[in-house]
Amino acid sequence: MSGNQNQDAVFSEVADILKRSISNRSKRHNHDPELLDIKPESSLIDDLDLDSLTMVDVILDLEDHFQIKFSEGESQSAFTVNDLKMLVIRKQQESKSASAG
């Protein structure tokens, strides 16, 4: 898989996890369909309206799905969907390097 295909696949999976978290939260709150229009530049807080609890759920879901582990600082450095995607890709690369070495 080429780099761009991998990035597209990771974005798609990250977006699916975000949509699931937003949908689960929407059952408890008013549902805004625009929240499910996830783009790489979407702000996790401003555009997707994620609160800190939902962000923790998203991070845990990403860790489980991709079999990676984020440090607290890494997870707090993500402000956009693209930031999450790039974090996942970096952690995957680190994991491959560690297992190869």
N, C-alpha and C positions, 0 to 999 in steps of 0.2 A: 504494500500500500504506500503510495507516495505521501510526502509530507502534507500537501494540501488536502488529499483525501482523508488522511488521518485527522487533520484539524477539523474538517467538515464533520467527520463521524463523531469526534469528541464533542463538538458544538451541539450536534443533534442530541446526543445522549445527555449532556448537561442541561439543554433546554427541556428535554422530557422530564428530568428530575425536578427542575424548577416548576414546570407546569403541574406536575403531580403535587408538589408541596403547596403551590398557590391554590390549586383546586381543593385540597384537603382543608386549607385554612379558610377558603371561601364558604365552606359548609357552615362555618361558625360566624362568618362576617358577610357583609353584602358582597356579591360577586360582580366584579367589574371585568367584562370580557376582554378589555384592552390589556389587562394584566397578562393574558396568555399570548399576546403578540410579542414574542421574545426575539430580540435582535442582539447581535454581538455587543452593540454599544449601549444596550439597555442598562440603566443604573439599577442595581439591586434594591436600593432604598427608594430612590425618587420615582423610577418608572414601574418597578415591580412591587413596590410597597412592602418589602420584606422587613419584618421586625427581627429583633435579635434572636428570639426563640425559633422562628422559622429558619433563620440563617444557620443556627446550630443543626437543625434537622436536615437542611440541604447539605451541609458539610458532612454530616454523618452518612447520609445517603450516597454522596459522591465517594466517600472513603470505602463504603461497602461495595458499591457498584464497580469501582475501578481497582479495588484491592490495593489502596494506597493509604497513607496517613499524612495528614497536614499538621504542622505545628500551629500553635495558637496565633503566632505572628503571621504565618502564611495565610491562614484563613481570614484574618482581619485585614489583610492587604488587598482583598478582592472587593472592588467597587462596582465592576460591571460584569456582565455575562462573559465577555471576552477575557477578563481577568481570571475568572474561574476556569475557563477553558485552558488558558495558558498555564495555570497552576497545575491542572490535571496532567497536561502534556509533560511539563517539567518533572513532576513526580513519577510519571511512567518512565521517562528517560532515566531518572536517577535509579529507579528500581531495576531497570534493565542493565545499567552499568554495574550496580552492586551485585547482581546475580551472575554477570559475565566475568566479574573479577574475582 
